[in-house]
Amino acid sequence: MGTVMVSTTVDNSEDFRRRLKEVYGIDTALCYQCGKCAAGCPTAFAMENTVRQLIRMIQMGLIREVLSSYSIWACAACETCSVRCPREVEPARLMESLRIEAQRAGLVSDKTSKTFHDLFLQSVEDHGLLHEVGMMARLNVLTGNLFSNAEFGPAMLAQGKLHFLPKKIENPEAVARIFANVRKKRGEIK
Amino acid sequence: MKRIGVFVCHCGSNIAHTVDCKQVADEAAAMPGVVHAQEYKYMCSEPGQVLIQEAVKEHNLDGYVVTACSPRMHETTFRKCAGRCGLNPYMVEQVNIREHCSWVHADKEAGTEKAIDLMRMGVAKVLKNEPLKAATIPMTKRALVIGAGIAGIQAALDIADNGFPVTLLDREHSIGGRMAQIDKTFPTLDCSACILTPKMVEVAQHPNVELMTYAEVESVGGFIGSFDVTIRKKARYVDTKRCTGCGACIQKCPSKVPSEFEMEMGPRKSIYVPFPQAVPNKPVIDAPHCRYLQTGKCGICKKICPTDAIRFDDQDEVVTERFGTIVVATGYQQFDISAYEEYGGGRIPDVITGMHLERLLNASGPTSGKIKRPSDGKEPKNIVFIKCVGSRDEAKNRPYCSKTCCMYVAKQATLLKEKLPASKSYIFYMDVRTGGKNYEEFYRRTQVDYDGHYIRGRVSKIFQVGDRLIVRGDDSLLGRPVEIEADLVVLAAGMDPQHDARELARTLGIAYDAHGWYTEAHPKLKPVETQTGGIFLAGACQGPKDIPDSVAQGSAAAVKASALLTKTELTGEPMIAQCNEAMCSGCGLCVTICPYKAITRQPKQERIHGKMRERMVSTINSGLCQGCGACTVACPSSAMNMGGFSDEQIMAEVDALCQR
């Protein structure tokens, strides 16, 4: 890895950090790099840069590298980091912000993960909660890996974890409203 | 033979668990000289002490041994107990059979055997004990404070407010010290001069305070209660009684010299006051730079002075004055950055130190508070701070943390952002240490609200490219090398002891550490005392300190000094060296070995074979002797003895141990 010309990268990334603050409510200057987020992250094993490192890279202006990172797609949005962060940086919200920004910038590094991400949300929007079988079937078709993860099917079926038909929830309109609101808000984000 | 009592303490089960106390008492009772021996659960308790006192009366004891805990715990208790029943307190020996015996052994039989040995040594010693009496020392009710920075000013003010006369001495010609040079103070951003100058004026006008500026301590004799201090008052060439401080001389003086106060970034005249709010606000002439004093031509100041205050024939004056106590508050000096070649060694004009930036930030500084870099006067955009320059660097023999730099850098970065909103500060640090009330919060604001970019790592190199400086370091959080194009680099130079701190310490007879910081008597429990009675420490001369700590220590030292000054006489320590003049050969070995300068060689007249002869013998100053015993070991003729630890007593102990 080459030397980072910090005076240039920091200057050039002022807008991005301001955008994170104003649009997403994330102030990376708050982060004092304690690493509690990364230490508790259940998907850290699958990331090339941990969430703590990603925040440091944003502080130092390595925005392109952050947005094209696979790590932001490996995040499971479990929010453990946000719950534990002593500075209330909200790392999980930051990761979601970065996923949005990566799409806007056309820097999505992992197409499968992005497809998974989209299908997951679509499933929740359609049914009010996740329908695993439907989502995995679509994912495998779209990614051309028809039997990917199929080996887990029989065991999960035996334990009653998989259902061929989606479950119904009591108030699907509420979920639909959430998605509508998010769309509206995204439309406002320029 | 003396009548001795032995009292064996169980200390609950602390001793009794591992030592058969009854057996110790029985063995004691069988020893020659011992007329009474008994054991008890807690000798230090009130009933325990009553038991001792009754035994002393009943058996008419001349002295006693208590076998118990360490004398560090209860020696005073048992000595006072003896005093209450009419015995000389020094006819008591405490033998440690707890820390030295029961606590470190498991085998009861062996423990008991050792306790008996220790007891026998105690008995053998106490048989040779002599009553000791402490001498009294007169107290001169006057204090000297050396160094008139904020710590010294505070100490002087507090001593004066306690009602005692105090002389506040400084080698510079204004009081104020380093704090006068500083622009603003963390974490409140008060203007340093605005909070310092009222104190300077207050101390100068206090009826109990005598200011003695432009003066240096040459030698210190005497001891606690009566220090004879020789002071050199340097020639000012200005009669301070006549001078009104009008400043006409300063205006007209034709010779300009780089100002030390402005870190040589601005000029001063040869006749000058260091800064506008100086106290006393009367100029002195810097002789090596004065045209008249060097060449005999000029003398404009003398011609223009409306009160005829210029004295070209002024001479240094040396006075000796007596003080009862001394507070040392000589402060620090900034680390010399020339040791860091990789940062330009002080040769790159735009690589400056923290104190330089203080002067650049200050409204009365060389740039009137405008931030202009030294090389071309341009306003800097990218500013790099490098912390731990001359701190936490073993290779530079500065392993210690200078404590203030983390906060002054945060403060300077904040002030720079306020003055130059378009600028950006990059701060290389190793750790950020902000222990202090509201310090961490201030540092966080620097990062979050004032755009301070902190980078964890030490800079390896600075080099010039065109009119910019390339700073190369490593961001250890990012895990990558980084470079910054900077316009100005500020080295957060740490604190060094004053260059002549060791010399003054030797003059005063106080201790200093490997770096030259003065050593307190105890790192926790005696933080302002020195090992030398009557001399106290305040401020950064003892180790790096910020303003609040220095002020607190100044007040603490003042209380200690005042407590002495309230006394008319002091009781000395009787366990000090004694010289048997009949045996002293006058070789003087003890004089050179004594760390407290307590021994002098003095002539003694004596009649030998019918003729009066004079020979030299050692004399001990009971006020200075701290009872360390170095002289007794060094003395080749066994003339030196410690009260309470005579050679005879120690030999008796050794004999007792060997005779079993």
Contacts between the chains, C-beta under 8 A, distances in Angstrom:
chain1	res1	chain2	res2	distance
A	1	B	480	5.2
A	2	B	480	8.0
A	2	B	481	8.0
A	3	B	472	7.4
A	3	B	480	7.3
A	3	B	481	4.5
A	3	B	482	6.5
A	3	B	483	5.2
A	4	B	475	7.2
A	4	B	478	7.1
A	4	B	480	5.4
A	4	B	481	7.1
A	4	B	482	4.7
A	4	B	483	7.1
A	5	B	482	7.7
A	5	B	483	5.2
A	5	B	484	7.6
A	5	B	485	7.3
A	6	B	426	6.7
A	6	B	453	7.7
A	6	B	455	7.2
A	6	B	475	7.6
A	6	B	482	4.6
A	6	B	483	6.6
A	6	B	484	5.0
A	7	B	382	5.1
A	7	B	424	7.6
A	7	B	426	7.3
A	7	B	483	7.7
A	7	B	484	4.5
A	7	B	485	4.6
A	7	B	486	7.1
A	8	B	485	7.4
A	10	B	424	7.0
A	10	B	426	7.8
A	10	B	453	6.1
A	11	B	424	7.3
A	27	B	448	6.8
A	29	B	447	5.7
A	29	B	448	4.7
A	29	B	451	7.7
A	30	B	448	5.9
A	32	B	444	7.9
A	32	B	447	7.9
A	33	B	456	7.6
A	33	B	477	5.1
A	53	B	477	7.9
A	53	B	478	7.4
A	53	B	479	7.7
A	56	B	475	7.6
A	56	B	477	4.8
A	56	B	478	5.2
A	57	B	478	6.6
A	59	B	453	7.3
A	60	B	453	8.0
A	60	B	455	7.8
A	60	B	475	6.4
A	60	B	478	5.7
A	60	B	482	7.3
A	62	B	478	7.7
